[in-house]
Amino acid sequence: PITYSMDVTSSLVMCASIFMGGQYGGSITAITVNIPGAPCAVMTAYEGNILMRRGEGARALRGAAVASMVGGVIGAVLLMALSPVMAQAALYVQTPGKFSLILFAFFVIIISNDQSIMKGIVATLLGLMIATIGIDVASSKARQIFGFPALVEGIDLMAVIIGAFAISELLVQVTAASGGSRSSTASLPPKARFNWRDFVPHWVDYHAIGTLRYLKFAVIGYFVGVLPGAGGSSAAFISYAEAKRSSSRPEEYNHGSLEGIAASECANNAMCGGSLVPMLTFGIPGDTTSAVILGVLIINGLQPGPQMMAEQFAVVTPMMVALMVSALLIPITLLFLGPWYMRLVSINKAVLFSAIAVVAMVGAYVSTFSVFQMGAALVVGVVAYLMQRGGYPMVSFLLGFILGPDLEVYMRRSLAITDGSPIIFLTSPDSLFFLGLIAVFFYFMVIRARKPASQVL
């Protein structure tokens, strides 16, 4: 609403800056207290909080800030340079191709699980099952509501995120305190002090990951963002899975990998530029934030499309520049605010976790203004806690829940084209491409499993 009283340029600049800052901001609480500030920061929490518990929180925050900056800048540059071309290319990825792309993401995440592929499959299926609760997209009838009318609208994503991280973490702390075991939450020495020098980016950390890998993470995020509806969560998941698959240090993943943080943050910030491509060139928002920016354009009498990009490119250029400037400012803001971020874990545990519980419940409520979602968050929290105790990967569970609805929609639409025949997934070139990637990855997975470790390159 603030943009109503602003001119179109100022409105777009403000929205773009908030977009980029919000993508990075989710990593702060993800690393410090293991609660993602946004769904796209799930993978950052998965790796970053482990580093925080090891006393390397400043390093994790530095890594997230640098990766966010690199991804944001590359995404903005690609947006300015390739937006007309990429919009045309995105049109070639039709519904069957989007289905196969999500299937590819599932496959990569599952085979990346170090503990057990079967547990990864079970966790993914559980996420998919919970995602099906609510209205059937094809028949518009309620399903799997178990006699609870409140389940007709399904379980909200924010309730699941809060349950999987905030509530489950609280349960971990309660059981650790009652059993006398070591807490999983980071703690700082009482006299620990941090200043801006602790958050200056280190060349050693950047060099350990490498420019080419940063570039790959950013390109993945940008290309995923170009696909309407994909969003930062998909970009982060896919980039993280590819980073783990191709890493020279895969043993670090799931144990506090700075490269894993970089893959997630670089991709979800590069996604900002990519998600604006379909919105600017065809009026199709890539995610909810780009939908807001679309509304700003329409309110100001502009109709996004090829004609606007050709005739009024100067109007959207400041927005693209704002994305880049916002990304460049991320490490600078960390220099000033980093010490305060680190003090989050120095708050008295009783006060901290009481506050987390209250904020978590409020967050679950305000997402849909439903008391039922607060209960759903509690149930998901218990399930997530039991899954962690059993060694089931939360990543697979969350991926199944987040991408499950899109997978179903794309499958239903594809099958409707051929009257229920799945042959469309083998005859559609874009779908065949992603299915081919699955086959190639599966082949190399089998080869790796058959060879002794010393022979695997």
C-alpha positions in Angstrom: 0.0 0.0 0.0 2.9 2.4 0.6 3.6 2.3 -3.1 0.3 3.9 -4.0 1.6 7.4 -3.1 4.9 6.8 -4.9 5.9 7.2 -8.6 6.4 4.0 -10.6 10.2 4.2 -10.5 10.4 4.6 -6.7 7.8 1.9 -6.2 9.7 -0.6 -8.3 13.0 0.2 -6.7 11.5 -0.3 -3.2 9.9 -3.6 -4.1 13.0 -4.9 -5.8 15.2 -4.0 -2.8 12.8 -5.7 -0.3 12.7 -8.7 -2.6 16.5 -9.1 -2.5 16.9 -8.3 1.1 14.1 -10.7 2.1 15.7 -13.5 0.3 18.9 -13.0 2.3 17.2 -12.2 5.6 15.8 -15.7 5.9 19.3 -17.0 6.3 20.0 -15.1 9.5 17.7 -16.9 11.9 18.2 -20.1 9.9 21.9 -20.1 10.9 21.7 -18.6 14.4 18.6 -20.4 15.9 17.8 -23.0 13.3 14.6 -21.4 12.2 14.4 -20.3 8.5 13.1 -16.8 8.1 11.7 -17.9 4.7 11.1 -21.3 3.0 14.0 -20.7 0.6 16.4 -20.7 3.7 15.6 -24.3 4.7 18.8 -25.7 3.2 20.8 -22.9 4.9 19.4 -23.9 8.2 20.2 -27.5 7.5 24.0 -26.7 7.2 24.4 -23.3 8.8 23.1 -24.1 12.3 25.5 -27.0 12.5 28.4 -24.6 12.0 26.8 -22.3 14.5 26.8 -25.0 17.1 30.4 -25.7 16.4 31.3 -22.1 17.2 31.6 -21.1 13.5 28.5 -18.9 13.3 30.4 -15.8 12.1 31.9 -17.9 9.3 28.5 -19.3 8.3 26.9 -15.8 8.3 29.8 -14.5 6.2 29.4 -17.3 3.7 25.7 -16.7 3.4 26.2 -13.0 2.9 28.9 -13.4 0.2 26.9 -16.1 -1.6 23.7 -13.9 -1.5 25.7 -11.0 -2.9 27.2 -13.1 -5.7 24.0 -14.7 -6.6 22.0 -11.5 -6.5 24.5 -9.6 -8.7 24.7 -12.4 -11.3 20.9 -12.7 -11.3 20.5 -9.0 -11.9 23.1 -9.0 -14.7 21.5 -11.9 -16.4 18.1 -10.3 -16.0 19.3 -7.2 -17.8 21.2 -9.1 -20.5 19.0 -12.1 -21.2 15.4 -11.3 -20.2 14.0 -11.2 -23.7 15.8 -14.4 -24.8 15.1 -16.3 -21.6 11.4 -15.5 -21.7 11.1 -17.1 -25.1 13.1 -20.2 -23.9 10.8 -20.6 -20.8 7.8 -21.0 -23.1 9.3 -24.2 -24.5 9.2 -25.8 -21.0 5.6 -26.9 -21.2 3.6 -28.7 -18.5 5.1 -32.2 -19.0 8.6 -30.7 -18.8 7.8 -28.9 -15.5 6.5 -32.3 -14.1 9.8 -34.0 -15.1 11.9 -31.1 -13.7 10.3 -31.6 -10.3 10.7 -35.3 -10.6 14.4 -34.7 -11.3 14.7 -32.6 -8.2 13.1 -35.4 -6.1 15.5 -37.9 -7.6 18.6 -35.9 -6.9 17.7 -35.1 -3.3 16.8 -38.7 -2.5 20.1 -40.2 -3.9 22.0 -37.5 -2.1 21.0 -38.8 1.3 24.0 -40.2 3.0 22.2 -42.4 5.5 19.6 -44.4 3.5 18.0 -43.9 0.1 15.0 -45.9 1.4 14.6 -43.4 4.3 14.8 -40.6 1.8 12.0 -42.1 -0.3 9.9 -42.6 2.8 10.4 -39.0 3.9 9.6 -37.7 0.4 6.4 -39.8 0.2 5.3 -38.5 3.7 5.8 -35.0 2.5 3.8 -35.7 -0.7 1.0 -37.4 1.4 0.6 -34.4 3.6 0.6 -32.1 0.6 -2.4 -33.9 -0.8 -4.6 -33.0 2.2 -7.3 -30.5 1.1 -9.0 -29.8 -2.2 -8.4 -32.1 -5.1 -7.1 -29.9 -8.0 -9.0 -32.1 -10.5 -12.4 -32.8 -8.9 -12.5 -29.8 -6.5 -13.6 -32.2 -3.8 -12.1 -32.4 -0.3 -9.8 -35.4 0.3 -8.0 -36.8 3.3 -9.6 -34.4 5.7 -10.3 -37.1 8.3 -13.6 -35.4 9.4 -11.9 -32.1 10.1 -13.5 -29.3 8.0 -10.6 -27.0 8.7 -8.4 -29.4 6.7 -10.3 -28.5 3.5 -7.9 -25.7 2.9 -4.9 -28.0 3.5 -1.9 -27.5 5.8 -0.2 -24.2 5.2 3.4 -24.1 4.1 4.4 -21.7 6.9 2.8 -24.0 9.5 4.9 -26.9 8.2 8.1 -24.8 8.1 7.5 -23.6 11.7 6.7 -27.1 12.9 9.6 -28.8 11.1 12.2 -26.3 12.5 10.9 -24.2 15.4 8.7 -26.7 17.2 11.0 -29.7 16.6 14.0 -27.7 17.8 12.1 -26.8 21.0 11.3 -30.5 21.5 15.0 -31.3 21.1 15.9 -28.7 23.8 13.3 -30.1 26.2 14.4 -33.7 25.8 18.1 -32.6 26.1 17.4 -30.7 29.3 15.4 -33.5 30.9 17.8 -36.2 29.9 20.9 -34.3 30.7 22.3 -34.6 27.2 24.1 -32.0 25.2 21.9 -29.3 23.8 21.8 -28.9 20.0 21.6 -25.2 20.2 24.6 -23.0 19.8 25.9 -21.2 22.8 28.6 -18.5 23.3 31.0 -18.0 26.2 29.6 -15.4 28.6 32.3 -12.9 27.7 32.3 -13.5 24.0 32.5 -10.3 22.0 32.1 -9.8 18.3 32.8 -6.7 16.2 32.6 -5.9 12.5 36.1 -7.5 11.8 34.6 -10.9 12.5 32.3 -10.6 9.6 34.6 -9.3 6.9 34.5 -11.8 4.0 37.6 -14.1 3.9 39.2 -14.9 0.6 40.1 -18.4 1.9 36.4 -19.2 2.3 35.6 -17.9 -1.1 38.5 -19.7 -2.8 37.5 -23.0 -1.1 34.3 -22.9 -3.0 35.6 -21.3 -6.2 34.3 -18.8 -8.7 33.0 -21.4 -11.2 30.9 -23.1 -8.6 29.4 -19.8 -7.4 28.6 -19.1 -11.1 27.0 -22.5 -11.4 24.8 -22.0 -8.3 23.7 -18.6 -9.6 22.9 -19.9 -13.1 20.8 -22.7 -11.6 18.9 -20.2 -9.4 18.3 -17.9 -12.3 17.1 -20.5 -14.7 14.8 -22.1 -12.1 13.4 -18.6 -11.4 12.6 -18.1 -15.0 10.1 -21.0 -14.8 6.8 -19.5 -13.5 5.8 -20.9 -10.1 9.2 -22.4 -9.3 10.3 -19.9 -6.6 13.3 -19.6 -4.3 12.6 -22.9 -2.5 12.9 -24.9 -5.7 16.1 -23.0 -6.7 17.7 -23.6 -3.3 16.8 -27.3 -3.3 18.0 -28.0 -6.8 21.2 -26.0 -6.4 22.0 -27.7 -3.1 21.4 -31.2 -4.5 23.7 -30.4 -7.5 26.3 -29.0 -5.3 26.4 -32.0 -3.1 26.4 -34.4 -6.1 29.4 -32.7 -7.7 31.3 -31.7 -4.6 34.9 -32.7 -4.1 34.0 -32.8 -0.3 30.6 -34.5 -0.1 31.5 -35.8 3.4 31.0 -32.3 4.7 27.4 -32.1 3.7 24.9 -32.7 6.5 27.7 -31.9 8.9 28.0 -28.2 8.4 29.0 -27.4 4.8 29.9 -23.9 3.9 29.6 -24.9 0.3 26.0 -26.1 1.0 25.1 -22.7 2.4 26.7 -21.0 -0.6 24.7 -23.2 -3.0 21.4 -22.5 -1.3 21.9 -18.7 -0.8 23.5 -18.0 -4.1 20.7 -19.8 -6.0 17.8 -18.3 -4.1 19.1 -14.7 -4.5 19.9 -15.3 -8.2 16.3 -16.5 -8.5 15.1 -12.9 -7.8 16.4 -11.8 -11.3 15.1 -14.9 -13.0 11.6 -14.7 -11.5 11.1 -11.2 -13.0 11.7 -12.5 -16.5 8.3 -14.0 -17.2 6.6 -11.2 -15.3 8.2 -8.4 -17.3 8.0 -10.1 -20.7 4.7 -11.9 -20.5 2.9 -10.7 -17.4 3.3 -14.1 -15.8 4.7 -13.7 -12.2 7.4 -16.3 -11.3 6.5 -16.2 -7.6 4.4 -14.2 -5.1 6.8 -11.3 -4.8 7.0 -10.8 -8.6 3.2 -10.9 -8.5 3.2 -7.9 -6.2 5.6 -6.1 -8.5 3.2 -7.0 -11.4 0.5 -5.3 -9.4 2.6 -2.2 -9.0 3.1 -1.9 -12.7 -0.6 -2.4 -13.5 -1.6 0.2 -10.9 0.7 2.7 -12.6 -0.9 2.0 -16.0 1.8 -0.3 -17.4 1.0 -3.6 -19.0 4.0 -6.0 -18.8 4.8 -7.8 -22.1 7.1 -7.8 -25.1 5.9 -4.3 -26.1 6.7 -2.8 -22.7 10.2 -4.3 -22.8 10.8 -2.8 -26.2 9.2 0.6 -25.7 9.5 1.3 -21.9 12.7 -0.6 -21.0 13.9 2.5 -19.2 11.1 2.3 -16.7 12.2 -1.1 -15.4 15.9 -0.5 -15.7 16.1 1.2 -12.2 14.4 -1.8 -10.7 17.1 -4.1 -12.2 19.8 -1.8 -10.9 18.2 -1.8 -7.5 18.4 -5.6 -7.4 22.2 -5.4 -8.0 22.8 -2.5 -5.5 20.8 -4.4 -2.8 22.8 -7.5 -3.4 26.1 -5.5 -3.1 24.9 -4.0 0.2 24.3 -7.4 1.9 27.9 -8.0 3.2 28.0 -4.4 4.3 24.9 -4.7 6.4 26.4 -7.8 8.0 29.5 -5.8 9.1 27.2 -3.6 11.3 24.5 -6.1 12.3 26.5 -9.3 12.5 27.5 -8.9 16.2 23.8 -8.5 17.1 22.8 -11.6 15.1 25.4 -13.6 17.1 24.0 -12.4 20.4 20.6 -14.1 19.6 22.0 -17.3 21.0 23.3 -15.6 24.2 19.8 -14.8 25.4 18.7 -16.8 28.4 17.5 -20.1 27.1 14.2 -20.0 29.0 13.5 -16.5 27.6 14.7 -17.4 24.1 12.7 -20.6 23.7 9.6 -19.1 25.3 9.9 -16.2 22.8 10.4 -18.7 19.9 7.4 -20.7 20.9 5.2 -17.6 21.0 6.5 -16.2 17.7 6.2 -19.6 16.1 2.6 -19.9 17.1 1.8 -16.4 16.0 3.5 -17.0 12.7 1.5 -20.2 12.1 -1.7 -18.3 12.9 -1.2 -15.1 10.9 -0.2 -17.0 7.7 -3.9 -17.9 7.3 -5.5 -16.5 10.4 -6.5 -20.0 11.4 -6.1 -21.4 14.9 -6.2 -24.9 13.3 -2.9 -24.1 11.6 -1.3 -23.6 15.0 -2.3 -27.1 15.9 -1.0 -28.4 12.5 2.4 -26.8 13.3 2.5 -28.6 16.6 1.7 -32.0 15.0 4.3 -31.4 12.2 6.8 -30.5 14.9 6.3 -33.8 16.7 6.5 -35.7 13.4 9.7 -33.8 12.5 11.2 -34.5 15.9 10.5 -38.3 15.5 11.9 -38.3 12.0 15.1 -36.7 13.1 15.4 -39.3 15.9 14.9 -42.0 13.3 17.4 -40.7 10.8 14.8 -39.7 8.2 16.0 -36.6 6.2 13.9 -33.5 6.7 15.1 -32.2 3.4 13.3 -34.9 1.5 10.1 -34.4 3.6 10.1 -30.7 3.0 10.8 -31.1 -0.7 7.9 -33.5 -1.0 5.5 -31.1 0.7 6.7 -27.9 -1.0 6.9 -29.2 -4.6 4.2 -31.9 -4.2 1.2 -29.7 -5.2 3.0 -28.5 -8.3 4.0 -32.0 -9.2 0.4 -33.1 -9.0 -0.9 -30.1 -11.0 1.6 -30.6 -13.8 0.9 -34.4 -13.9 -2.9 -33.9 -14.0 -2.7 -31.3 -16.7 -0.3 -33.4 -18.8 -2.5 -36.5 -18.6 -5.5 -34.5 -19.5 -3.9 -33.6 -22.8 -3.6 -37.2 -23.8 -6.8 -38.5 -22.1 -4.8 -40.2 -19.3 -1.9 -41.6 -21.4 1.5 -41.2 -19.7 3.2 -41.4 -23.2 3.2 -37.6 -23.2 6.1 -37.6 -20.8 8.2 -39.6 -23.3 7.1 -37.7 -26.4 7.5 -34.1 -25.1 11.1 -32.9 -25.8 11.4 -30.9 -22.6 10.1 -33.7 -20.5 12.4 -36.2 -22.2 15.3 -34.0 -21.5 14.8 -34.0 -17.7 13.9 -37.7 -17.7 17.2 -38.3 -19.6 19.0 -36.5 -16.9 17.5 -38.8 -14.3 18.6 -41.8 -16.4 22.1 -40.5 -16.6 22.4 -39.7 -12.9 21.0 -43.2 -12.1 23.6 -44.8 -14.4 26.5 -43.0 -12.7 25.0 -43.8 -9.3 25.0 -47.5 -10.2 28.5 -47.3 -11.6 29.7 -45.6 -8.4 28.0 -48.2 -6.2 29.7 -51.0 -8.1 33.3 -49.6 -8.1 35.6 -49.5 -5.0 35.8 -46.1 -3.5 39.4 -45.8 -4.6 38.4 -46.2 -8.3 35.6 -43.6 -8.2 36.8 -40.3 -9.7 
